[in-house]
Amino acid sequence: MAPSSWSAVVTRARWAQRVLIVLFALLPLFVVTLASVPALILLPFFPRHSAGAQAIVQQLIAWTRTALVSSRNQ
């Protein structure tokens, strides 16, 4: 194999590694999001608990951003 083809193989391997890291990082987040769906459906209808639903959504957004941004840095 020529040196240029080795670099292509390494580049593809790094890309595949990043994809797997993101998938493994997002899998627990997906499970937590699914577990939060009933609360997110019911809480906004109760005036005292709508802030709790908003906090859950903000936390899910923060976790998603962290998982996606940290995958770019590797």
N, C-alpha and C positions, 0 to 999 in steps of 0.2 A: 504494500500500500504506500502511496505517496504521502508526504507530510501534510499536504493540503487535505487529503481525505481523512487523516487522523484528526485534524482539527475540526472537521465537520462532524465526525463521530463524537468527539468530546463535547462539542456545542450541543448536539442533539441529546446527549446524555444529561447535560446540565439542564436543558429545557425540560426533559422528562422528570428529572429530580425535582425541579420547582413545581411542576404540575402535581406530582405526588405529595409534596409537602403541603401545598394549598389544599388538596383534597382531604388529607388527613387532618389538617387544621380546621377545615370547615365542617367536617363530619360531626364532631361534638357540638359545634355551634348549630348545626341543622337539627340535632336531637333536642337541644335546649329550646330552639325556636318552636319546634313542634309541641314540646311540652308546655310552652307558654301560650299557645293559641287559645285554649279555653279561657284563660285569664284575660287575654287581650280582647276576646269577644264579649265577656261579661262586665269587666271592670269599668269601661267607659260609661255604662248606663247608671252607675252609682256615683253620685256627685262627690262623695268623699274619697272614692277610690280611683277617680280618673287620673289623678297625679301619679298614682302607682303604675297605671298602665303606661303613662307617658315615660316614666322612669325605666320600665322594662324595655320599651322600644328604643330609648336612647342608649341603654346598655348593650342591646343587641347590635345596634349600629356601630357603637364603639368597638365591640369585639370583632365585627366583620371588617371594619377598616384596619384594625390592628393586624388581623390575619393576612389581609391582602397586601398591606404596605410592608410588613415584615418579610413576606415572600419575595418581594422585589429586591430587598437588600442582601439577599444571600447569593 
